[in-house]
Amino acid sequence: MHPFLNYTKQLTPCMIQAAPSAKKLGVKAPPVRIDSQAKYGALSRGDGAIYMRFSRAGYREKIWDHAAGCIVATEAGSLVTDASGQPLDFSKGRYLDSTLACRRKRKNFLV
């Protein structure tokens, strides 16, 4: 299992922002970079343990980029929250500020 899932194939400021959290969690392996909601599927299958997504300055995540994946991961037993540990709230408009997802056994490390 790859412990840390990330997005896109190129290094971005968002990935750099997530790196200290991954280090704090004891993640030593490089992130597996896959795009789209496939990250949630990989997490749900047990192919990864953590997915962190922090919005870069001037950009906000759109709910439709995470809603279906959130449902799949949650139904598979993963925890999906915002950066403050609260469940994602899709009723507050079309944007999210951050997304954290993890297998349940990692919950205490993230929240």
Backbone torsions as a table, in degrees:
resi	resn	phi	psi	omega
1	MET	NA	136.8	173.3
2	HIS	-87.7	126.2	-173.9
3	PRO	-73.6	-27.4	-169.2
4	PHE	-127.9	118.0	178.3
5	LEU	-100.0	141.2	178.9
6	ASN	-139.2	-179.8	-173.9
7	TYR	-119.4	158.4	-179.4
8	THR	59.3	166.1	-177.6
9	LYS	-96.7	-7.3	179.5
10	GLN	-111.8	151.5	179.0
11	LEU	-70.7	129.5	-178.9
12	THR	-124.2	164.2	176.0
13	PRO	-58.0	-32.6	178.6
14	CYS	-63.7	-38.3	178.4
15	MET	-67.8	-38.7	178.4
16	ILE	-64.0	-38.4	178.5
17	GLN	-64.8	-35.5	-178.8
18	ALA	-78.3	-20.3	-174.9
19	ALA	-57.3	-45.0	178.9
20	PRO	-61.3	-36.7	178.2
21	SER	-65.6	-41.9	178.4
22	ALA	-62.1	-41.4	179.3
23	LYS	-64.0	-43.0	179.0
24	LYS	-61.1	-32.6	178.8
25	LEU	-79.6	-4.1	179.5
26	GLY	85.4	15.3	179.1
27	VAL	-75.4	120.2	-179.3
28	LYS	-107.1	-26.3	-178.8
29	ALA	-75.5	148.2	176.3
30	PRO	-66.1	153.2	-179.6
31	PRO	-66.8	148.8	172.0
32	VAL	-88.8	121.6	-175.5
33	ARG	-100.2	110.8	175.6
34	ILE	-133.4	152.9	-174.7
35	ASP	-104.3	170.0	175.3
36	SER	65.7	-163.3	-178.5
37	GLN	-77.8	5.6	175.9
38	ALA	-59.5	-26.7	178.0
39	LYS	-60.2	-42.7	178.7
40	TYR	-65.1	-38.6	177.3
41	GLY	-64.1	-43.6	178.8
42	ALA	-62.9	-41.9	177.6
43	LEU	-62.2	-43.8	-178.9
44	SER	-63.8	-35.3	179.0
45	ARG	-77.2	-13.0	-176.5
46	GLY	91.9	11.5	179.3
47	ASP	-79.3	-8.0	178.3
48	GLY	-150.7	167.8	-178.8
49	ALA	-116.2	-30.1	-174.0
50	ILE	-140.6	140.0	171.2
51	TYR	-133.2	119.8	178.9
52	MET	-119.3	134.5	178.4
53	ARG	-136.6	112.8	176.9
54	PHE	-112.5	132.0	-179.4
55	SER	-70.4	140.4	176.3
56	ARG	-78.5	162.6	179.7
57	ALA	-57.2	133.8	178.3
58	GLY	83.4	3.7	-179.5
59	TYR	-134.7	143.0	174.9
60	ARG	-127.0	136.4	178.7
61	GLU	-64.4	141.3	178.5
62	LYS	-96.0	141.2	-174.0
63	ILE	-60.9	-33.4	-177.4
64	TRP	-69.7	-13.1	175.3
65	ASP	-82.9	-7.2	-175.7
66	HIS	-132.4	-19.5	-171.4
67	ALA	-58.3	-53.6	-177.5
68	ALA	-64.5	-43.1	178.8
69	GLY	-62.7	-38.1	177.5
70	CYS	-60.3	-44.3	179.8
71	ILE	-63.5	-46.3	-179.4
72	VAL	-60.4	-48.7	-178.1
73	ALA	-64.6	-42.6	-179.6
74	THR	-64.2	-43.9	178.7
75	GLU	-64.6	-26.3	178.8
76	ALA	-85.6	-0.3	176.4
77	GLY	101.4	7.4	178.2
78	SER	-86.1	161.6	176.0
79	LEU	-104.6	127.5	179.1
80	VAL	-124.6	120.2	-176.4
81	THR	-138.2	176.9	168.0
82	ASP	-89.2	-177.1	-175.3
83	ALA	-65.3	-21.4	179.5
84	SER	-91.4	4.1	177.1
85	GLY	88.5	7.3	179.1
86	GLN	-90.3	146.1	176.3
87	PRO	-56.7	147.3	177.1
88	LEU	-62.0	133.6	-178.2
89	ASP	-112.4	101.0	-177.5
90	PHE	-82.1	1.7	-179.7
91	SER	-91.8	-2.9	-175.3
92	LYS	-95.6	17.4	-179.5
93	GLY	118.5	-168.2	-171.8
94	ARG	-93.0	2.2	-174.8
95	TYR	-122.7	150.8	172.4
96	LEU	-123.4	150.3	178.4
97	ASP	-93.3	-31.3	-179.6
98	SER	-158.6	161.3	177.6
99	THR	-141.6	129.5	173.4
100	LEU	-125.3	133.9	176.6
101	ALA	-136.1	141.4	-179.9
102	CYS	-153.0	157.8	170.2
103	ARG	-65.9	149.1	-175.3
104	ARG	-52.8	-35.5	-176.2
105	LYS	-67.3	-16.0	178.0
106	ARG	-94.3	-2.3	-173.1
107	LYS	-52.6	-47.7	-175.9
108	ASN	-63.1	-25.0	178.1
109	PHE	-76.2	-33.6	-174.9
110	LEU	-89.1	-37.0	-172.8
111	VAL	-99.4	NA	NA
